[in-house]
Amino acid sequence: MGKTLYLECYSGISGDMTVAALLDLGADRKVLEETLQSLPVNGFRTEISRVKKSGLDACDFNVILEHDNHDHDMEYLHGHDHDMEHDHDHEHAHDTEHHHDHEHTHAAEHHHHDHEHVHEMGHHHDHEHTHEKEHHHLHEHRGMREITEIIQGSEMTDRAKKMALHVFDILAHAESKAHGVNAEEVHFHEVGAIDSIVDIAAIAVCMDNLDITDVIVPVLYEGTGFIRCQHGQIPVPVPAVAHIAEDHHLKLKITDIQGELVTPTGAAVVAAFCTSEKLPEHFSILKSGLGAGKREYRCPGILRAMLIQTEPADAKLTDTVWKLETDIDDCSGEVMGHVLKLLMANGAREAHYMPIYTKKNRPAYTLTVICKETDRENLENLIFAETTTIGIRRGKMQRTILKRELCTFETLLGSATVKICTLPDGQIRCYPEYDSVAELAERNQISFHEAYDKIRGYWTTER
């Protein structure tokens, strides 16, 4: 059985913070490094180190680009060529570049990632390149087709490849909306693409290595104000993050911190992997990890990740219910149908009736209701008021139930609600809710059976 991950995003979330937090949780560093080396991409190396954030020991994951050491972060996704807009990168004075942290590269994967310390150490030699070499290097682009070829050409597991491409697909669709182009026209800038490919691939490898199947993210804390990009000033949350939050129903909590806390990659990771927005009322922490961000805001700049457990996988739950029962031989079918509807609307866990023959050989019905103690008296009164019965039998019953949880996620048909049940042997089963299946079947003009199978299949392949 897979593990449950809780992401505590009080300082937002970015790609590099997520990788670092997963490494701190115990993802195999050697597996990650060997897999990243298999990516058919040149011009980068990675560093994994320990840093102090507000006095706390945290893991730091850094992608260092060999041909470009200043603060490009992820050169933001865009849907058109803007070659001429890079000229000013080398026209600013050295001191000015340091002062502005190169935010004009577009804070997209401005990644919390800023590469600020790399910038301070390596900035001087960046300007020794000729303009022609820099220009050629900075203006090669990669679209989703090239990204897919890179991911598929690596030694990542099939599951990790699927995870990584799912994140990229969410990013591409969000950027297509932001820039008003088709998703196929969205291109990743050459420098930024390497950065984002490595971050997203690393996240997928670590998630797969830790065998994480469920991710809980109750809320994303985000900053406010404006940030500078190549095209001018844009509001926080940046458009890509806003579109991802809209499309995938992410909960944002806007703080008064001036700056961007949630990057597009961070938002896409949450959208791709989040299976629940609600923490269990009671849980134990198996292990926790801290991932460091690069930018210095008023908040600590850390992503805390926890592997949690609510109870052993094979634990079964028990509770107490009441069973109400009465035989009715002088009510019409219309009345019985109406009563069932009222019972379910007023708290009954289950209600049904069966045809019987009574002692006087009269055709009749046995009405059975399952309910909780708090609803018992109200439901008894309803039965007396709506039927002709003059007596109700009742019994207190113990029952054994499987652990279950209602979960809503996005599918190709639309937003679907399912019941996730854990069997005693640890297996997990998905049961789509009737109302959700019926709605999506009608909306997509397909049969109920087809909609049911598609929802179950999507949950199995995309989780």
Secondary structure by P-SEA (a helix, b strand, c coil): cbbbbbbbccccccaaaaaaaaaaacccaaaaaaaaaacccccbbbbbbccccccbbbbbbbbbbccccccccccccccccccccccccccccaaaaaaaccccccccccccccaaaaaaacccccccccaaaaaaaacccccaaaaaaaaaaccccaaaaaaaaaaaaaaaaaaaaaaccccccccccaaaaaaaaaaaaaaaaaaaaacccbbbbcbbbbbbbbbbccccccccccaaaaaaaaaabbbbbbcccccccccaaaaaaaaacccccccccbbbbcbbbbbbbcccccccbbbbbbbcccccccbbbbbbbbbbbbbbccccaaaaaaaaaaaaaacccccbbbbbbcccccbbbbbbbbbcccaaaaaaaaaaacccccbbbbbbbbbbbcbbbbbbbbccccbbbbbbbbccccbbbbbccaaaaaaaaaaacccaaaaaaaaaaaaaacc
